[in-house]
Amino acid sequence: MQKIAILSDTTSDVDESIIKEYNILEVPLQIIYNSEVTYKDKYEKTIYDIIDDINSNTISSSLPLASDLIDKIEYILSNGYTHVIATCMSCGISGTYNLFKQVLSLYSDKLTYHLIDCRSCSMGMGFLIEKAVNMIENHNSFEDIVKELEVLKNKEDFFFTVDKLDYLYTSGRIKRSSKVVGNLLSIKPIITCIKNTGNLEVIDAVRGRKKVNQQILNYIIDFADNDKIDKIYIMHSNLQENADELEKVIKEHYPNVEIYKRPISSLFVVHTGPHIYGAVVTLK
């Protein structure tokens, strides 16, 4: 009989109640203050800590500790799980995927596992976890779940904006040319994760929050095309007013679509700065 565990890093932004109820196992990335002191993401430093500290500290991030990942896998084994569905943030953004791949391979004789390269992050990854949970609850097989998730990972996209691109450029998450365009013109960039590479890329730039919100909606409409939208997640770094305004714009066009507002991962704030918001859209 299959007993399936779900393994992820701490950047999925899945609601905490779901993580606890279904025992989703999260491996924390590391947050580094002033190149000296290291904390575990989510467990020792939250998004609100990062927002408070980022202007007075040099904050960076690093991969999870291999020992933390091993501890989670050992827990999986000791609790009788036979299969593992694992996913983490895009390989184009972080080396976490390669770490998961290397460590999981050490257990190939003890566990059946599948590691998904979601080519996304935040709820672009998190919605796959939620789908996996639902399929496990409905007694779907490991093989069927894996097959479905590999299809679904191409049925999401996300679009977000930041105040300035300096943080993303300094952390190496975008190209210098994108930074120059965004900052010199004093406009708001719109950023997404390119599916064929998994890299973040500036795809547009507009002036003013109203135009940003409208353009994010336009990208959602283009992405959905004639397909039916499943859910939309509005992610933000404690920017409730921005999130509410974006929700209103989206709701006017999609009055019957479920929209959820959630805080974004603290790792995002480390690399984007304290002002980030946007939307993740998933298709049925």
Secondary structure, 3 states (H helix, E strand, C coil): CCCEEEEEECCCCCCHHHHHHCCCEEECCEEEECCCEEEEECCCECHHHHHHHCCCCCEEEECCCHHHHHHHHHHHHHCCCCEEEEEECCCCCCCHHHHHHHHHHCCCCCCEEEEEECCCCCHHHHHHHHHHHHHHHCCCCHHHHHHHHHHHCCCEEEEEEECCCHHHHHCCCCCHHHHHHHHHCCCEEEEEECCCCCCEEEEEEECCHHHHHHHHHHHHHHHHCCCCEEEEEEEECCCHHHHHHHHHHHHHHCCCCEEEEEECCHHHHHHHCCCEEEEEEEEC
